[in-house]
Structure formats: C-alpha cells, structure tokens
C-alpha cells in the first residue's frame, strides 16, 4: 500500500465500504451521512472517505463505471486494505413490468455479457451471487422502512448503448434490471472470501421509456443510501 489506484495508507478503510459508481456521489454520502468523514483517496478523482455512521466505522469509495473499473477498486479493497464487506449502491434500468421508478432492487445474482469471470479458467460457467447474509439484512431493513423491494437477478452488461437491445432476452429469463458492475464485484468477493451485495434504485423503466425526474432521483437515492448505511451499521 498504496496501490496504483488508491493512495490511502493501511487501516484507512473501515471493514464495510459503500461503493457508488460516481465518486461525487461518494462525496455526497460522506458529507451527508457520515460523522467525522475524512478523504482517504483522490487518485484519478476516484474519491474515497472514511467516517462513522451510528457509531460504526464506515467507508465510501467510488468505483467508476463498468466491470473493469469495479473489478480494480473492489479487488484492491478486499485484497490489500482488509475490507470485509462491500455494498454497491447504484442505479438500474428495470425490465420487468412490476418494477417502477424509485423501487429498490437487491441483486441476489448477477449475470450479464461481461467476460470478467473468464480470468479464473473455470471448467464451466460461474454464477456470481451476493452474500446471502448481507442481502437478507438489507431486505429486512428496506421492508421495515416501507420501501418497495424486489430481490433477484440482475444483468451486468459491458455496453450502455447497445446496437441490438438485450432487454427482451434478459426479461424472458426473469432478470429484474440492467446495470454494469455487480458481476465483477461478486466475482471478487467470491475469489477473496469476502462479502458483497448490490442495492439498486430503479432510475429508468426500460419497457416504458420513463426516466426519473430530479426530485424522484434524489428521494429514491437517499432512501437507498440509508438502507445501505443501516445495513453497514448492523454488521
């Protein structure tokens, strides 16, 4: 330590880290919810902070977009900084009729078109999944808060602008929503023997073309962040 992507010294990160894709959202979480937050990383503008929430040490670190970026930051946190739990907080496009703007999706599994798992040279297909303990805790907290929650599979796709839409194919397989990072996060958690879960706010309904407005996004994102932080505090 430091690594090529994180400048923090050893011990700078808490055992549990929230990971939004946007580093400015990491800054927002730290400044809004954490007590005594200090910046521990600024390399490449990928901001990281450590503070406390309800008396429990918690860190927040931007991951960037896509499996390659998530793969780098989550691996370094797990492997070199002693992080035990990563809770990804992000947005997704829903592809099932019952999922609407502002709903919370807990990604129990992450399929997708990323070849991230190919590095392990496994003798078959690997199914990346969340930590059941973290997913169960997050679901219980979300439901106690009155959130609309769906738990199931998401697809982590490498492309945001698709030449041929993957929505119908994934929808037929019961996939709840599309995003871009969870597959890499879950693979790294499995390989390092750590725990991870992804919480996603539906920001777009891909079947109807509806997108969240500014006020809808802010309200829904704040609710998701509070669920993630309460989950972190319960560990």
VMD Tcl script that draws the C-alpha trace (Angstrom):
set ca {
  {0.00 0.00 0.00}
  {-0.70 2.37 -1.53}
  {-1.86 0.59 -4.67}
  {-1.72 2.01 -8.22}
  {-5.29 3.29 -7.77}
  {-5.66 4.01 -4.05}
  {-3.30 6.27 -2.12}
  {-4.64 5.53 1.37}
  {-2.33 4.02 3.99}
  {-3.12 0.69 5.60}
  {-6.04 0.86 8.02}
  {-7.60 3.86 6.30}
  {-10.74 1.96 5.24}
  {-13.41 0.53 7.52}
  {-14.34 -3.15 7.33}
  {-17.50 -2.17 5.43}
  {-17.41 0.06 2.34}
  {-20.28 1.55 0.35}
  {-19.42 1.80 -3.35}
  {-21.36 4.10 -5.66}
  {-20.13 4.33 -9.22}
  {-19.96 8.12 -9.18}
  {-17.15 9.50 -6.98}
  {-19.18 12.67 -6.42}
  {-21.96 10.53 -5.02}
  {-19.38 9.04 -2.66}
  {-18.58 12.60 -1.56}
  {-22.29 13.32 -1.08}
  {-22.78 10.23 1.08}
  {-19.75 11.06 3.22}
  {-20.74 14.70 3.73}
  {-24.43 13.99 4.29}
  {-24.48 10.85 6.40}
  {-21.08 10.16 7.96}
  {-19.72 11.69 11.13}
  {-16.10 12.83 11.11}
  {-15.60 11.85 7.47}
  {-12.12 12.35 6.05}
  {-10.99 11.88 2.46}
  {-8.65 8.89 2.11}
  {-8.37 8.65 -1.67}
  {-8.29 11.06 -4.57}
  {-6.23 9.22 -7.19}
  {-7.73 9.75 -10.67}
  {-10.55 11.67 -9.00}
  {-11.99 8.42 -7.62}
  {-12.87 9.78 -4.20}
  {-12.89 7.70 -1.03}
  {-13.86 8.67 2.53}
  {-13.97 7.11 5.98}
  {-16.14 8.21 8.89}
  {-18.77 6.68 11.13}
  {-22.50 6.06 10.95}
  {-24.45 5.49 14.16}
  {-21.10 5.00 15.87}
  {-19.92 2.30 13.43}
  {-16.89 2.91 11.18}
  {-17.98 3.04 7.52}
  {-16.13 3.98 4.35}
  {-17.43 5.04 0.97}
  {-15.43 4.71 -2.24}
  {-16.31 5.48 -5.85}
  {-15.95 2.51 -8.20}
  {-16.28 4.09 -11.63}
  {-18.39 2.58 -14.39}
  {-18.34 -0.98 -15.68}
  {-16.89 -4.29 -14.57}
  {-13.24 -3.41 -15.30}
  {-13.31 -0.36 -13.03}
  {-15.33 -2.06 -10.30}
  {-13.01 -5.05 -10.63}
  {-9.94 -2.91 -9.86}
  {-11.28 -0.98 -6.87}
  {-13.17 -3.80 -5.17}
  {-10.21 -6.17 -5.56}
  {-7.77 -3.70 -4.05}
  {-10.09 -3.00 -1.13}
  {-10.66 -6.69 -0.45}
  {-7.11 -7.87 -1.06}
  {-4.92 -5.04 0.26}
  {-7.00 -2.96 2.68}
  {-8.67 -5.60 4.82}
  {-12.21 -4.71 3.72}
  {-14.67 -7.48 4.57}
  {-17.96 -6.16 3.15}
  {-18.75 -4.06 0.08}
  {-22.24 -2.70 -0.51}
  {-22.65 -1.34 -4.03}
  {-25.23 1.45 -4.27}
  {-26.27 2.45 -7.75}
  {-28.98 2.84 -10.34}
  {-30.51 0.46 -12.82}
  {-32.99 0.20 -15.64}
  {-35.88 -2.10 -14.77}
  {-37.02 -4.64 -17.38}
  {-40.00 -6.17 -15.59}
  {-43.48 -4.65 -15.63}
  {-43.86 -4.60 -11.85}
  {-40.70 -2.57 -11.22}
  {-41.10 1.18 -11.22}
  {-39.12 4.37 -10.75}
  {-37.81 4.57 -7.19}
  {-38.18 0.87 -6.39}
  {-35.25 -0.84 -4.71}
  {-33.64 -3.89 -6.31}
  {-31.40 -6.16 -4.25}
  {-29.21 -8.12 -6.64}
  {-29.14 -11.69 -5.38}
  {-27.27 -12.75 -8.51}
  {-25.51 -11.05 -11.40}
  {-25.48 -12.49 -14.89}
  {-24.52 -10.43 -17.93}
  {-22.33 -10.29 -21.02}
  {-19.10 -9.43 -19.20}
  {-16.22 -11.89 -19.56}
  {-14.76 -10.89 -16.18}
  {-15.03 -14.42 -14.78}
  {-13.03 -15.83 -17.71}
  {-9.80 -15.00 -15.87}
  {-10.41 -17.86 -13.44}
  {-10.32 -20.51 -16.19}
  {-13.09 -22.49 -14.54}
  {-14.27 -25.75 -16.12}
  {-17.74 -24.31 -16.66}
  {-19.89 -21.20 -16.17}
  {-19.67 -19.32 -12.88}
  {-22.82 -17.80 -11.34}
  {-21.78 -14.74 -9.29}
  {-24.04 -14.21 -6.28}
  {-24.37 -11.81 -3.38}
  {-23.71 -12.63 0.24}
  {-26.99 -14.09 1.49}
  {-26.39 -12.56 4.93}
  {-25.95 -9.06 3.53}
  {-28.89 -9.41 1.13}
  {-31.16 -10.72 3.89}
  {-30.17 -7.88 6.23}
  {-30.68 -5.24 3.56}
  {-34.08 -6.63 2.58}
  {-35.29 -6.68 6.19}
  {-34.17 -3.09 6.74}
  {-35.70 -1.91 3.47}
  {-39.06 -3.53 4.19}
  {-39.09 -2.16 7.73}
  {-38.62 1.29 6.18}
  {-41.58 0.71 3.87}
  {-39.53 0.55 0.67}
  {-40.82 -1.24 -2.42}
  {-38.26 -4.03 -2.77}
  {-37.54 -6.71 -5.36}
  {-34.87 -9.37 -4.80}
  {-33.46 -11.39 -7.68}
  {-31.15 -11.49 -10.66}
  {-29.69 -8.50 -12.48}
  {-27.60 -8.33 -15.63}
  {-24.24 -6.57 -15.65}
  {-23.70 -5.58 -19.26}
  {-20.47 -4.15 -20.67}
  {-22.37 -1.89 -23.07}
  {-24.60 1.05 -22.21}
  {-25.51 1.87 -25.82}
  {-26.47 -1.44 -27.42}
  {-26.66 -1.94 -31.18}
  {-29.20 -4.70 -30.54}
  {-31.25 -4.29 -27.36}
  {-30.74 -7.08 -24.78}
  {-33.87 -6.17 -22.82}
  {-36.29 -8.78 -24.16}
  {-33.81 -11.65 -23.94}
  {-32.94 -10.91 -20.30}
  {-36.57 -10.17 -19.41}
  {-37.66 -13.63 -20.57}
  {-35.16 -15.15 -18.12}
  {-36.67 -13.27 -15.19}
  {-33.85 -10.73 -14.85}
  {-35.10 -7.71 -12.91}
  {-32.88 -4.90 -14.12}
  {-29.80 -3.95 -16.11}
  {-26.67 -2.37 -14.62}
  {-22.92 -2.61 -15.21}
  {-20.85 -3.52 -12.14}
  {-22.24 -6.24 -9.87}
  {-20.83 -9.23 -11.72}
  {-17.24 -8.10 -11.15}
  {-17.92 -7.21 -7.53}
  {-19.45 -10.61 -6.79}
  {-16.62 -12.44 -8.55}
  {-14.01 -10.59 -6.50}
  {-15.90 -11.25 -3.28}
  {-16.04 -14.96 -4.07}
  {-12.36 -15.16 -5.04}
  {-11.14 -13.32 -1.93}
  {-13.55 -14.97 0.50}
  {-15.30 -11.69 1.35}
  {-18.92 -10.49 1.22}
  {-20.77 -8.18 -1.16}
  {-24.26 -7.09 -2.09}
  {-25.68 -4.61 -4.58}
  {-28.58 -2.25 -3.86}
  {-30.03 -0.51 -6.91}
  {-32.59 2.24 -7.29}
  {-34.68 1.98 -10.44}
  {-33.96 5.20 -12.31}
  {-35.34 4.13 -15.69}
  {-38.16 1.85 -16.82}
  {-36.76 0.34 -20.00}
  {-40.10 -1.18 -21.01}
  {-41.97 2.13 -20.90}
  {-39.14 4.57 -21.61}
  {-39.87 6.50 -18.42}
  {-36.94 8.08 -16.56}
  {-36.84 9.53 -13.06}
  {-37.00 13.28 -12.64}
  {-34.58 15.17 -10.46}
  {-36.77 15.11 -7.33}
  {-37.62 11.44 -7.81}
  {-33.96 10.53 -8.15}
  {-32.93 12.47 -5.05}
  {-35.66 10.97 -2.87}
  {-35.15 7.40 -4.06}
  {-31.35 7.57 -3.93}
  {-31.43 8.94 -0.38}
  {-33.70 6.10 0.74}
  {-31.36 3.53 -0.83}
  {-28.31 5.08 0.80}
  {-29.99 4.98 4.21}
  {-30.84 1.30 3.74}
  {-27.22 0.60 2.80}
  {-25.88 2.55 5.77}
  {-28.26 0.86 8.21}
  {-27.11 -2.48 6.78}
  {-23.48 -1.47 7.31}
  {-24.22 -0.40 10.88}
  {-25.87 -3.76 11.60}
  {-22.82 -5.85 10.61}
}
mol new
graphics top color blue
foreach p $ca { graphics top sphere $p radius 0.5 }
foreach p [lrange $ca 0 end-1] q [lrange $ca 1 end] { graphics top cylinder $p $q radius 0.2 }
display resetview
